[in-house]
């Protein structure tokens, strides 16, 4: 990962203050992955700017990024051959994570 600017470090500090924590996820060890609860996002530094999402936030399945798929009439989070039901509670947690992360990334820097 590249060296972060002071502005980008302030964004990371805000994330830490809100309870987000870094996590190493293969094969994204060189990216900035931030976790809160069972949700995770892969972030990237924007040259001469802030921090942005590289992909939509995801639910962790056995410590790995999952994808949400439709299985019949249900939705599941899948990583390799492991599946986890996308319950209303998990979907709500993921949406709250996405919303909070977006707000923190979009906040103007404190002067």
C-alpha positions in Angstrom: 0.0 0.0 0.0 1.2 3.5 -0.8 2.1 6.0 1.9 -1.0 8.0 3.0 -1.2 11.8 3.0 -2.1 13.7 6.1 -5.7 14.1 4.7 -6.0 10.4 4.1 -4.7 9.7 7.6 -7.5 11.9 9.0 -10.0 9.7 7.2 -8.4 6.6 8.6 -8.5 8.2 12.1 -12.3 8.9 11.7 -12.8 5.2 10.7 -10.9 4.1 13.8 -12.9 6.4 16.0 -16.1 4.9 14.6 -15.0 1.4 15.4 -13.7 0.2 12.0 -10.5 -1.9 12.2 -8.0 -3.1 9.5 -8.1 -6.7 8.5 -5.8 -8.6 6.1 -7.8 -10.6 3.6 -6.0 -12.8 0.9 -5.4 -11.8 -1.9 -6.0 -8.2 -0.8 -3.1 -7.9 1.6 -1.7 -4.8 -0.2 -5.1 -3.0 -0.1 -6.7 -1.3 2.9 -9.4 -3.6 4.1 -11.6 -2.2 7.0 -13.9 -4.3 9.1 -16.7 -3.6 11.5 -18.7 -6.4 13.0 -19.0 -9.1 10.2 -18.8 -6.6 7.4 -15.8 -5.5 5.4 -14.8 -3.1 2.7 -11.8 -2.8 0.4 -10.6 0.8 0.2 -8.0 2.6 -1.8 -6.2 5.9 -1.5 -7.1 8.4 -4.2 -4.0 10.3 -5.5 -4.0 13.8 -4.0 -7.3 13.1 -2.2 -9.1 11.0 0.2 -10.0 7.3 0.5 -12.6 5.5 -1.7 -14.3 2.2 -1.9 -12.8 -0.2 -4.5 -15.9 -2.5 -4.4 -19.2 -2.6 -2.6 -19.0 -3.6 1.0 -19.3 -7.3 1.7 -20.2 -9.8 4.5 -17.4 -11.9 5.9 -17.7 -15.7 5.4 -14.9 -17.5 7.3 -12.8 -14.3 7.3 -13.1 -13.8 3.5 -15.0 -11.4 1.2 -18.2 -13.0 0.0 -20.6 -12.3 -2.8 -24.4 -12.1 -2.4 -26.2 -14.6 -4.7 -29.8 -15.6 -5.3 -30.4 -19.3 -4.5 -34.0 -20.2 -5.4 -36.1 -17.7 -3.5 -33.4 -16.9 -0.9 -30.2 -14.9 -0.9 -26.9 -16.2 0.4 -23.4 -14.8 1.0 -20.9 -17.2 -0.7 -17.2 -17.6 -0.5 -15.8 -20.6 -2.5 -18.1 -23.5 -1.4 -19.1 -21.9 1.9 -22.6 -20.3 2.1 -24.3 -18.2 4.8 -27.9 -17.2 4.6 -28.5 -13.5 3.9 -30.9 -13.0 6.7 -32.7 -9.8 7.2 -30.4 -9.1 10.2 -27.3 -9.6 8.1 -28.6 -7.5 5.3 -29.5 -4.7 7.7 -26.0 -4.9 9.3 -24.4 -4.7 5.8 -26.5 -1.7 4.8 -25.8 0.1 8.0 -22.0 -0.6 7.5 -22.2 0.7 3.9 -24.1 3.8 4.9 -21.8 4.7 7.9 -18.6 4.0 5.8 -19.9 6.2 2.9 -20.7 9.0 5.3 -17.2 8.8 6.9 -15.4 8.7 3.6 -17.4 11.7 2.2 -16.9 13.9 5.3 -14.9 17.0 4.6 -11.7 17.2 6.5 -11.6 19.0 9.9 -9.7 22.2 9.8 
